[in-house]
Amino acid sequence: MSTDLPQAANRVAEAAQAAGLDIAVMVMPASTRTAEEAAAACGTGVGQIVKSLVFRGKESGRPVLLLVSGVNRVDEKRVGRRIGEALSRPDADFVRSETGYAIGGIPPIGHPKDKGIAVYMDRDLLAHEVVWAAAGTPNAVFSVDPAALEKATGATVLSVTREE
């Protein structure tokens, strides 16, 4: 555990290590809260930014985590049909209680295991050699091979913007 990192970022680094991901969490001098800010801070394209978006199943009330390319907008109806449950957008309190992180810093890994969060990954992320994801705070990030991220999260890959 690094004393140089915020506690939330340390939780992400520990979860990555436990999942077999070799990452280095970096705290950036500027905000990485939005995909555009993250791309600018990381010196990469917006398509290489992983947006970790939390939704709520309309019927079950369970959290659903979508790992989405920064350039894509989620078609909630299509994703809902694909995963078998309509989605709704939860409030910030739900997101924090289910993931342990605040909006703007939600990582793709490191969530409470007892929550059983279903994870889905945007197929477009796999077109890149490296992607960048939030590491628990609005200015902490890490880079990772998207295929390794898919494996570590147990994500189901799908298209979030169009019919498959």
C-alpha angles and dihedrals in degrees: 000000000000119000088203093068129074113255093253092052090049089055089054093048091050092048090050092051091049089051092050095252115143102213139148115216112218127196107215124212090230132050119278093183095120128043090246093050091046093050091051093047093046095042094236141109121281089241089067093058116099111220108203102207122184120209132174125232107243094219103031099033088220122142120255120195118207118193102205135181110252092240095054131086115209117244095214095192094053093045090047091053090048095051095038100246134077114246132224131189112250127211123257093261091058091048093051094044093050100040104025090233137092124245109272094040104048109141125209090238138034101061122145107281092217090065093066094211113195110227126207125181128210109244090221091069090066090065089074130076091216133019130187124226138183116266103206103290135063091257105033120095143163135200122228144165104263093223089055089048090051091052095044093050096040087230124176109229118228142148111265098189106042144026115277 
